[in-house]
Amino acid sequence: MHLQPSSRQGELIALARRLACERFAPRADRHDRAASFPFDDYADLRAEGLLGLCVPERYGGLGADYETYCLVAEQLAQGNASTALTFNMHCLTMLMMGPIADSMPMSRRCANATRSSEPPSSARSWRTAPFMDSRTASRWSRARPIPGSVRAAGASAPPRGRWMAAMW
């Protein structure tokens, strides 16, 4: 059993540690006290490419596996545990979506992209929510396209999708 991180894992661990110590930790108390979402942490994750951590390389991501994700998330949690928790939801969704998307025909992958201003061939259009349509959204929630995003309303949380994809 080899317990040492690979050189690529080491680079990602160091990046996550730097973000956690230099950027997330100084803001964590403010977010906790205000019960606010750490959008600034996500801006940093996006700027460093970490929102694509578990997106397969063939779709423009970093292609990290579950082990690498765990090593990175461990470091992020040292700066802001709430950011690491929400990052967890994003990354684990990405780990599932690559294989699911690979099993779908391109026409299905891009079905929702045709409703946006992005070209249907853009992988960015479907990465985080290839199935975001009326069949998977709650029957008590509705989403309608607005310029650059989606406006959701209803009794349950809508699937994360277009806004998250646009972030990275």
C-alpha positions, 0 to 999 in steps of 0.5 A, spaced: 500 500 500 502 506 497 500 512 502 504 518 499 500 522 495 502 523 488 506 529 485 499 531 482 496 530 488 501 534 492 500 540 488 493 540 489 493 539 496 498 545 497 494 549 493 488 547 497 492 549 503 494 555 501 487 557 499 484 555 506 490 559 510 490 565 506 483 566 503 478 562 507 480 562 514 480 570 515 473 570 512 470 564 516 468 567 522 464 573 518 460 568 514 459 564 520 456 570 524 452 572 518 450 565 516 452 567 509 454 563 503 461 564 502 461 566 495 468 569 495 471 562 497 467 560 491 470 565 487 477 563 489 476 556 488 473 558 481 480 562 480 484 557 481 480 551 477 478 547 483 471 547 481 473 543 475 477 538 480 472 532 479 470 534 472 473 529 467 479 532 463 475 530 457 470 535 459 475 541 461 476 539 468 482 537 472 480 529 472 481 528 480 479 521 483 475 520 489 482 520 493 484 526 490 478 530 492 478 527 499 485 530 500 483 537 497 477 537 501 481 536 508 485 542 506 479 546 504 476 544 511 481 547 515 480 554 512 472 554 512 468 547 514 462 550 510 465 551 504 468 544 504 461 541 505 458 545 499 464 543 495 463 536 497 456 536 494 459 540 488 465 535 487 461 528 488 456 530 483 461 532 478 464 525 479 457 522 478 456 526 472 462 524 467 460 517 467 453 518 466 454 523 461 459 519 457 453 514 457 448 519 454 448 521 446 450 528 445 443 530 443 441 529 450 447 532 453 446 538 450 438 538 450 438 544 455 443 548 452 439 550 446 435 554 451 441 558 453 445 563 450 451 558 450 452 554 444 449 547 444 456 544 443 459 547 449 460 542 455 460 548 460 452 548 458 451 541 461 456 539 466 453 540 473 446 539 471 445 535 464 438 532 467 435 539 469 428 539 466 421 538 468 422 531 469 427 531 475 425 538 478 420 537 484 413 538 481 413 543 487 418 548 484 419 551 477 425 554 474 425 559 468 431 562 464 433 569 465 439 572 462 445 569 464 441 564 469 435 561 472 430 563 476 427 558 481 421 558 485 417 553 489 417 549 495 423 545 495 430 547 493 431 546 485 437 542 482 443 546 482 445 547 475 446 553 470 448 558 475 454 553 478 456 551 471 457 559 470 461 560 476 467 556 473 
